[in-house]
Amino acid sequence: MTEVESRVKFYMHMGMDEKDFGTMVFDYPKALGFFTLEEMNSKVNYLKEFGLSSEDVGRLLAYKPELMGCSIEERLKPLVKYLYYLGVCRDGMKRVLVTKPAIFCVDLEKTIAPKVRFLQDIGIRQEDVGNVIAKFPSILTYSLYKKIRPVVIFLLTAAGVTKDNIAKVIASDPELIGCSITTKLDVNVKYFLSLGIRQHTLGEMITDFPMLLRYNLDILRPKYRYLRRTMVRPLRDLIEFPRFFSYSLDGRIVPRHKILVENRLNFKLRYMLSCSNEEFSQRVEEAVENRRRFESGEMPADLL
């Protein structure tokens, strides 16, 4: 068996098909002939330490073959140690590696550390920074000055989020950083303000439920119309429970509202929606029984 055949077999044994192999070699020719088989095995075994199977590593190298060129001692281990220091656990490390392997090929001090310091500067605790990275690895691939910082500034200046709460918002939903200011965040902020919600109130709603700014308008509008026109609920109900938008209109909101109407009941949105179907049915039964007992004189009004 020739040297080239041995290398081809090395990759094929990791489940890589001919198409992926060809793409890998085209994108990164060094993956085939630059490293010794010993070095290649060493890299693969190191990647497996994160809980990856041979097939997982094969897919990873097909997608990001530059990993084969990253020094274990000079590039991979320092980054892994740094992420562990921030609280990224083994499973979190695996998620980072599988989701955004490019992170393992960039300069730690010049590219990653400044973004981590920025997150800490806005108030995110060190242990929470690790959770942010594990939850949304892409945050380390964005430009600090063209993407991360502008989104934070937008939330503070246009969306009503206070400096005291910005850390909580980003830590709870770091995917906000990945949203376009122009086509997503600004559009949603303007929509909520158009409903009569004041900016500082919107900031409180975002703090309570950051994902509010990530929904598409075609999801928000029908739910709002149903809340106001069919359920005839005041705007303050939405302000108190912004997670209303997280529930399916046809799957949960409409069916439960109809049940309340049929039983002549009126629940707070949180009490109506944030429970299982079984719990909701029990709540309805209890409310109906309490009303029956009150109307029959069995229960004092102040206990309802």
For each residue, the residues with C-beta under 8 A, 3 or more apart:
1: 5 6 9
2: 5 6
3: 6 7
4: 7 8 32 33
5: 1 2 8 9
6: 1 2 3 9 10 37
7: 3 4 10 11 32 33 37 40
8: 4 5 11 12 21 32
9: 1 5 6 12 13
10: 6 7 13 14 37 40 41
11: 7 8 14 16 21 24 31 58 61
12: 8 9 15 16 21
13: 9 10 54
14: 10 11 44 54 55 57 58 61
15: 12 54 55 58 59
16: 11 12 20 21 24 58 59 61 62
17: 20 21
18: 21 22
19: 22 23
20: 16 17 23 24 58 59 62
21: 8 11 12 16 17 18 24 25 62
22: 18 19 25 26
23: 19 20 26 27 62
24: 11 16 20 21 27 28 31 61 62 65
25: 21 22 28 29 31 32 65
26: 22 23 29
27: 23 24 65
28: 24 25 31 65 66 68 69
29: 25 26 32 33 34
30: 33 34 35 68 69
31: 11 24 25 28 34 35 61 65 68 69
32: 4 7 8 25 29
33: 4 7 29 30
34: 29 30 31 69
35: 30 31 39 40 43 68 69
36: 39 40
37: 6 7 10 40 41
38: 41 42
39: 35 36 42 43
40: 7 10 35 36 37 43 44 68
41: 10 37 38 44 45
42: 38 39 45 46 72
43: 35 39 40 46 47 67 68 70 72
44: 14 40 41 47 48 54 57
45: 41 42 48 49
46: 42 43 49 72 76
47: 43 44 50 52 57 60 67 97
48: 44 45 51 52 53 54 57
49: 45 46
50: 47 90 93 94 97
51: 48 90 91 94
52: 47 48 56 57 60 94 97 98
53: 48 56 57
54: 13 14 15 44 48 57 58
55: 14 15 58 59
56: 52 53 59 60 98
57: 14 44 47 48 52 53 54 60 61
58: 11 14 15 16 20 54 55 61 62
59: 15 16 20 55 56 62 63
60: 47 52 56 57 63 64 67 97 98 101
61: 11 14 16 24 31 57 58 64 65 67 68
62: 16 20 21 23 24 58 59 65
63: 59 60 101
64: 60 61 67 101 102 105
65: 24 25 27 28 31 61 62 68 69
66: 28 69 70 102 105
67: 43 47 60 61 64 70 101 104 105
68: 28 30 31 35 40 43 61 65
69: 28 30 31 34 35 65 66 105
70: 43 66 67 75 76 104 105
71: 74 75 76
72: 42 43 46 75 76 77
73: 76 77
74: 71 77 78
75: 70 71 72 78 79 104 105 108
76: 46 70 71 72 73 79 80 104
77: 72 73 74 80 81
78: 74 75 81 82 108
79: 75 76 82 83 103 104 108 112
80: 76 77 83 84 93
81: 77 78 84 85
82: 78 79 85 86 108 112 113
83: 79 80 86 88 92 93 96 130 133
84: 80 81 87 88 89 93
85: 81 82
86: 82 83 116 126 127 129 130 133
87: 84 126 127 128 129 130 131
88: 83 84 92 93 96 130 133 134
89: 84 92 93 130 134
90: 50 51 93 94
91: 51 94 95 134
92: 83 88 89 95 96 130 131 133 134
93: 50 80 83 84 88 89 90 96 97 134
94: 50 51 52 90 91 97 98
95: 91 92 98 99 134 137
96: 83 88 92 93 99 100 103 133 134 137
97: 47 50 52 60 93 94 100 101 103 104
98: 52 56 60 94 95 101
99: 95 96 137 138
100: 96 97 103 137 138 140 141
101: 60 63 64 67 97 98 104 105
102: 64 66 105 106 141
103: 79 96 97 100 106 112 137 140 141
104: 67 70 75 76 79 97 101
105: 64 66 67 69 70 75 101 102
106: 102 103 110 111 112
107: 110 111 112
108: 75 78 79 82 111 112 113
109: 112 113
110: 106 107 113 114
111: 106 107 108 114 115 140
112: 79 82 103 106 107 108 109 115 116 140
113: 82 108 109 110 116 117
114: 110 111 117 118 144
115: 111 112 118 119 139 140 142 144 148
116: 86 112 113 119 120 129
117: 113 114 120 121
118: 114 115 121 122 144 148 149
119: 115 116 122 124 129 132 170
120: 116 117 123 124 125 126 129
121: 117 118
122: 118 119 152 166 167 170
123: 120 163 164 166 167
124: 119 120 128 129 132 167 170 171
125: 120 128 129 167
126: 86 87 120 129 130
127: 86 87 130 131
128: 87 124 125 131 132 167 171
129: 86 87 116 119 120 124 125 126 132 133
130: 83 86 87 88 89 92 126 127 133 134
131: 87 92 127 128 134 135 171
132: 119 124 128 129 135 136 139 170 171 174
133: 83 86 88 92 96 129 130 136 137 139 140
134: 88 89 91 92 93 95 96 130 131 137
135: 131 132 174 175
136: 132 133 139 174 175 177 178
137: 95 96 99 100 103 133 134 140 141
138: 99 100 141 142 178
139: 115 132 133 136 142 148 174 177 178
140: 100 103 111 112 115 133 137
141: 100 102 103 137 138
142: 115 138 139 146 147 148 177 178
143: 146 147 148
144: 114 115 118 147 148 149
145: 148 149 150
146: 142 143 150
147: 142 143 144 150 151 177
148: 115 118 139 142 143 144 145 151 152 177
149: 118 144 145 152 153
150: 145 146 147 153 154 181
151: 147 148 154 155 176 177 179 181 185
152: 122 148 149 155 156 166 170 177
153: 149 150 156 157
154: 150 151 157 158 159 181 185 186
155: 151 152 158 159 161 166 169 176 185 206
156: 152 153 159 161 162 163 166
157: 153 154
158: 154 155 185 186 189 199
159: 154 155 156 185 189 199 202 203 206 213
160: 198 199 200 201 202 203 204 206
161: 155 156 165 166 169 203 206 207
162: 156 165 166 203 207
163: 123 156 166
164: 123
165: 161 162 168 169 203 207
166: 122 123 152 155 156 161 162 163 169 170
167: 122 123 124 125 128 170 171
168: 165 171 172 207
169: 155 161 165 166 172 173 176 206 207 210
170: 119 122 124 132 152 166 167 173 174 176 177 210
171: 124 128 131 132 167 168 174
172: 168 169 210
173: 169 170 176 210 211 214
174: 132 135 136 139 170 171 177
175: 135 136 178 179 214
176: 151 155 169 170 173 179 185 210 213 214
177: 136 139 142 147 148 151 152 170 174
178: 136 138 139 142 175
179: 151 175 176 184 185 213 214
180: 183 184 185
181: 150 151 154 184 185 186
182: 186 187
183: 180 186 187
184: 179 180 181 187 188 213 214
185: 151 154 155 158 159 176 179 180 181 188 189 213
186: 154 158 181 182 183 189 190
187: 182 183 184 190 191 217
188: 184 185 191 192 212 213 214 215 217 220
189: 158 159 185 186 192 193 202 213
190: 186 187 193 194
191: 187 188 194 195 217 220
192: 188 189 195 197 202 205 212
193: 189 190 197 198 199 202
194: 190 191
195: 191 192 224 235
196: 235
197: 192 193 201 202 205 235 239
198: 160 193 201 202
199: 158 159 160 193 202 203
200: 160 203 204
201: 160 197 198 204 205 239
202: 159 160 189 192 193 197 198 199 205 206
203: 159 160 161 162 165 199 200 206 207
204: 160 200 201 207 208 239
205: 192 197 201 202 208 209 212 239 242
206: 155 159 160 161 169 202 203 209 210 212 213 242
207: 161 162 165 168 169 203 204 210
208: 204 205 242 243
209: 205 206 212 242 243 245 246
210: 169 170 172 173 176 206 207 213 214
211: 173 214 215 246
212: 188 192 205 206 209 215 242 245
213: 159 176 179 184 185 188 189 206 210
214: 173 175 176 179 184 188 210 211
215: 188 211 212 219 220 245
216: 219 220
217: 187 188 191 220 221
218: 221 222
219: 215 216 222 223 245
220: 188 191 215 216 217 223 224 245
221: 217 218 224 225
222: 218 219 225 226 249
223: 219 220 226 227 244 245 249 253
224: 195 220 221 227 228 238
225: 221 222 228 229 230
226: 222 223 229 230 231 249 253 254 257
227: 223 224 230 231 233 237 238 244 253
228: 224 225 231 232 233 235
229: 225 226 232
230: 225 226 227 257
231: 226 227 228 257
232: 228 229
233: 227 228 237 238 269
234: 237
235: 195 196 197 228 238 239
236: 239 240
237: 227 233 234 240 241 244 268 269
238: 224 227 233 235 241 242 244 269
239: 197 201 204 205 235 236 242
240: 236 237 268 269 270
241: 237 238 244 268 269 270 273
242: 205 206 208 209 212 238 239 245
243: 208 209 246 247 270 273 274
244: 223 227 237 238 241 247 253 269 273
245: 209 212 215 219 220 223 242
246: 209 211 243
247: 243 244 251 252 253 273
248: 251 252 253
249: 222 223 226 252 253 254
250: 253 254 255
251: 247 248 255
252: 247 248 249 255 256 273
253: 223 226 227 244 247 248 249 250 256 257 273
254: 226 249 250 257 258
255: 250 251 252 258 259
256: 252 253 259 260 272 273 280
257: 226 230 231 253 254 260 261 272
258: 254 255 261 262
259: 255 256 262 263 280 284
260: 256 257 263 265 266 267 272 284
261: 257 258 264
262: 258 259
263: 259 260 284 287 288
264: 261 291
265: 260 284 287 288 291
266: 260
267: 260 271 272 283 287
268: 237 240 241 271 272
269: 233 237 238 240 241 244 272 273
270: 240 241 243 273 274
271: 267 268 274 275 283
272: 256 257 260 267 268 269 280
273: 241 243 244 247 252 253 256 269 270
274: 243 270 271
275: 271 279 280 283
276: 279 280
277: 280 281
278: 281 282
279: 275 276 282 283
280: 256 259 272 275 276 277 283 284
281: 277 278 284 285
282: 278 279 285 286
283: 267 271 275 279 280 286 287
284: 259 260 263 265 280 281 287 288
285: 281 282 288 289
286: 282 283 289 290
287: 263 265 267 283 284 290 291
288: 263 265 284 285 291 292
289: 285 286 292 293
290: 286 287 293 294 299 303 304
291: 264 265 287 288 294 295 304
292: 288 289 295 296
293: 289 290 296 298 299
294: 290 291 297 298 299 300 301 304
295: 291 292
296: 292 293
297: 294
298: 293 294
299: 290 293 294 303 304
300: 294 303
301: 294 304
302:
303: 290 299 300
304: 290 291 294 299 301
